[in-house]
């Protein structure tokens, strides 16, 4: 989708997500691992922050796909002579 290179907010969120993963390697263990997990209050806060960043990124991706679909639909309708 190229959002990393075309959307400044998305790029900042991506960088923050990457930084959180590097500073708190347990995040990927929690998300991809199995078995019991125990977190400190600080780790829990970092995980909540990471998930919030990922939700914001997902919202931007969904909006991009939604509007891209509208653009494609408009071009198609124009091509077939409806518009």
MARDREN-963941 format. One record per residue: x, y, z of N, C-alpha, C in turn; residue number from 0; chain. Coordinates in pm, 1 decimal, decimal comma. Example, Ala and Ser with C-alpha at 12.3 -4.5 7.8 and 13.67 -1.06 7.14 Angstrom:
<sites>
SITE      npx      npy      npz     capx     capy     capz      cpx      cpy      cpz seq mol
SITE   1319,0   -569,0    780,0   1230,0   -450,0    780,0   1320,0   -330,0    780,0   0   A
SITE   1285,0   -225,0    708,0   1367,0   -106,0    714,0   1290,0      3,0    787,0   1   A
</sites>
This chain:
<sites>
SITE      npx      npy      npz     capx     capy     capz      cpx      cpy      cpz seq mol
SITE     80,7   -119,5      0,0      0,0      0,0      0,0     84,8    125,5      0,0   0   A
SITE    205,5    117,6     43,1    293,5    232,1     39,4    268,4    336,2    147,8   1   A
SITE    183,4    306,4    243,1    151,3    404,3    347,3    273,7    446,2    427,4   2   A
SITE    364,9    356,5    442,8    485,8    386,1    519,6    562,3    503,1    458,1   3   A
SITE    551,6    516,4    326,1    625,8    621,0    255,0    539,1    740,4    214,8   4   A
SITE    406,1    726,7    229,0    318,4    833,9    181,8    234,6    898,5    291,9   5   A
SITE    226,9    835,3    407,5    144,0    888,3    515,6    231,9    911,3    638,7   6   A
SITE    252,8   1037,6    671,8    343,8   1073,8    781,0    298,4   1016,2    915,9   7   A
SITE    168,6   1023,3    943,1    118,2    971,1   1070,0    140,7    820,5   1078,4   8   A
SITE    113,4    749,9    968,9    133,0    605,3    965,5    280,1    570,6    986,3   9   A
SITE    368,4    645,4    921,8    512,6    621,1    935,1    557,1    641,4   1080,6  10   A
SITE    504,4    744,9   1146,3    538,3    768,9   1286,9    488,2    655,2   1376,0  11   A
SITE    367,3    609,7   1349,6    312,2    498,6   1426,8    392,4    370,7   1404,4  12   A
SITE    432,7    347,7   1280,6    513,0    229,7   1248,4    644,9    233,4   1324,6  13   A
SITE    707,5    351,7   1324,6    834,3    367,7   1396,1    815,3    343,9   1545,7  14   A
SITE    707,3    399,4   1600,9    679,6    381,0   1744,0    655,1    233,8   1775,8  15   A
SITE    582,4    166,0   1690,3    557,0     22,9   1707,0    687,5    -55,4   1706,9  16   A
SITE    772,7    -23,9   1612,9    903,0    -90,2   1602,1    988,6    -63,9   1726,1  17   A
SITE    988,7     61,2   1771,9   1066,3     97,8   1891,8   1014,9     24,1   2015,8  18   A
SITE    883,0     17,1   2029,9    825,3    -52,9   2144,6    864,5   -200,8   2143,8  19   A
SITE    865,6   -260,9   2024,8    905,7   -401,2   2014,4   1052,0   -420,9   2052,5  20   A
SITE   1136,4   -326,9   2013,4   1279,5   -337,5   2044,3   1307,1   -316,5   2192,8  21   A
SITE   1240,8   -217,4   2252,0   1261,5   -187,1   2393,2   1198,0   -294,6   2482,5  22   A
SITE   1087,6   -351,0   2435,0   1012,9   -450,7   2512,6    996,6   -578,9   2430,4  23   A
SITE   1100,8   -660,1   2420,6   1093,9   -780,9   2337,3    986,7   -880,3   2382,3  24   A
SITE    939,7   -866,8   2505,8    835,6   -957,1   2554,0    705,4   -941,9   2474,9  25   A
SITE    685,8   -825,7   2410,1    560,8   -799,9   2337,8    535,6   -908,1   2233,4  26   A
SITE    635,2   -939,7   2153,4    616,6  -1041,4   2050,5    599,7  -1179,7   2113,5  27   A
SITE    663,8  -1203,2   2226,0    645,4  -1330,9   2295,1    500,8  -1344,5   2341,9  28   A
SITE    443,8  -1235,2   2390,3    304,7  -1237,3   2434,5    211,5  -1262,6   2316,2  29   A
SITE    237,8  -1194,2   2205,7    147,9  -1202,7   2090,4    164,0  -1331,9   2010,9  30   A
SITE    284,1  -1386,9   2006,9    309,1  -1503,1   1922,1    341,3  -1630,5   2000,1  31   A
SITE    359,3  -1618,0   2129,9    398,6  -1733,1   2209,2    280,4  -1815,2   2256,6  32   A
SITE    313,6  -1916,9   2334,1    210,9  -2001,3   2393,0    239,9  -2015,0   2541,7  33   A
SITE    142,9  -2062,3   2613,5    163,1  -2084,9   2755,2    125,7  -1965,3   2839,8  34   A
SITE    153,6  -1978,5   2965,4    118,9  -1877,3   3064,0    210,6  -1755,6   3052,9  35   A
SITE    152,7  -1638,2   3078,2    228,8  -1514,3   3071,0    199,9  -1432,8   3196,8  36   A
SITE    304,3  -1371,6   3248,8    289,6  -1282,9   3362,9    361,2  -1152,7   3330,2  37   A
SITE    292,8  -1040,3   3351,7    349,3   -909,9   3318,9    356,3   -821,9   3442,8  38   A
SITE    459,4   -739,7   3446,6    466,0   -636,9   3549,4    372,7   -524,1   3507,1  39   A
SITE    349,1   -430,8   3597,0    263,8   -315,6   3564,4    324,3   -235,8   3449,0  40   A
SITE    456,6   -221,5   3449,1    524,7   -147,9   3341,6    509,5   -221,8   3207,9  41   A
SITE    527,8   -352,4   3209,5    513,8   -431,4   3086,7    370,1   -426,1   3035,4  42   A
SITE    276,3   -431,7   3127,4    135,4   -423,1   3087,7    107,2   -289,4   3019,7  43   A
SITE    160,6   -181,7   3075,5    143,7    -49,8   3015,2    204,6    -42,6   2875,9  44   A
SITE    323,8   -102,5   2859,4    389,5   -103,6   2728,6    308,1   -184,2   2628,1  45   A
SITE    251,8   -295,9   2672,5    169,5   -378,0   2583,2     43,6   -303,3   2541,1  46   A
SITE    -19,6   -236,8   2634,6   -139,8   -157,9   2603,4   -105,4    -46,3   2504,9  47   A
SITE      6,8     20,2   2525,8     50,7    126,1   2433,4     76,0     68,3   2294,8  48   A
SITE    145,1    -44,2   2288,7    174,3   -110,3   2160,0     43,8   -145,7   2087,2  49   A
SITE    -50,0   -205,0   2158,7   -176,7   -243,8   2095,5   -254,6   -121,7   2048,2  50   A
SITE   -248,4    -12,6   2122,2   -312,6    111,4   2078,0   -252,6    164,4   1949,4  51   A
SITE   -120,0    158,3   1939,3    -50,7    201,2   1817,1    -92,8    112,9   1699,5  52   A
SITE    -98,0    -17,7   1723,2   -135,5   -110,3   1615,8   -280,2    -87,5   1571,1  53   A
SITE   -368,1    -54,3   1663,7   -507,2    -25,9   1628,0   -514,4    100,3   1542,2  54   A
SITE   -438,2    203,8   1578,8   -435,0    326,5   1498,1   -382,9    298,1   1357,3  55   A
SITE   -277,7    215,2   1348,1   -222,9    179,0   1217,2   -327,1    103,9   1134,8  56   A
SITE   -396,9     12,8   1197,9   -500,7    -64,1   1130,0   -611,7     27,1   1079,1  57   A
SITE   -650,8    125,9   1159,1   -753,9    220,9   1117,1   -709,7    298,7    993,2  58   A
SITE   -585,3    341,4    990,5   -533,1    415,0    874,5   -531,9    324,4    751,9  59   A
SITE   -489,2    198,8    769,1   -487,1    104,2    656,7   -627,9     81,5    602,1  60   A
SITE   -724,0     61,0    692,2   -862,1     37,9    648,7   -919,0    159,1    575,1  61   A
SITE   -891,0    277,8    625,3   -939,2    398,9    559,7   -877,0    412,8    420,8  62   A
SITE   -748,9    382,8    411,2   -680,4    390,5    282,0   -744,5    293,8    181,4  63   A
SITE   -768,8    171,1    224,3   -830,8     71,1    136,8   -971,6    114,5     97,6  64   A
SITE  -1046,5    167,5    191,6  -1183,5    212,7    166,3  -1186,9    321,3     58,2  65   A
SITE  -1103,8    423,7     75,5  -1103,8    532,7    -22,1  -1043,4    490,1   -155,5  66   A
SITE   -949,0    400,1   -153,1   -892,7    348,3   -278,7  -1000,9    274,0   -356,7  67   A
SITE  -1085,4    199,4   -284,7  -1196,6    130,5   -348,7  -1293,4    227,8   -413,5  68   A
SITE  -1321,6    338,9   -346,4  -1409,1    441,3   -404,2  -1348,2    499,4   -530,8  69   A
SITE  -1219,4    524,5   -527,0  -1151,1    580,4   -643,8  -1158,7    482,5   -760,4  70   A
SITE  -1133,2    354,7   -734,2  -1140,7    253,0   -839,4  -1282,1    239,7   -894,1  71   A
SITE  -1380,3    244,9   -806,1  -1520,0    233,8   -847,6  -1559,3    352,2   -935,5  72   A
SITE  -1518,4    471,7   -896,7  -1547,9    591,0   -976,1  -1485,8    578,8  -1115,3  73   A
SITE  -1361,1    535,0  -1121,7  -1293,3    518,7  -1251,0  -1365,2    414,2  -1336,4  74   A
SITE  -1410,6    306,6  -1274,5  -1482,3    202,5  -1348,3  -1613,9    254,1  -1402,9  75   A
SITE  -1690,0    324,3  -1319,0  -1818,7    379,2  -1363,8  -1798,6    478,8  -1476,8  76   A
SITE  -1693,0    554,9  -1470,1  -1662,6    650,1  -1576,3  -1625,3    575,9  -1704,8  77   A
SITE  -1548,8    468,8  -1690,4  -1504,6    391,0  -1806,2  -1621,0    326,7  -1879,0  78   A
SITE  -1720,3    278,7  -1803,7  -1834,1    211,9  -1869,1  -1945,1    308,6  -1909,1  79   A
SITE  -1921,6    437,3  -1884,9  -2014,0    539,6  -1932,5  -2130,6    571,0  -1841,2  80   A
SITE  -2128,6    523,8  -1720,5  -2235,8    553,9  -1627,1  -2222,8    696,6  -1575,5  81   A
SITE  -2100,7    743,0  -1563,9  -2076,8    879,9  -1519,2  -2023,1    964,8  -1631,7  82   A
</sites>
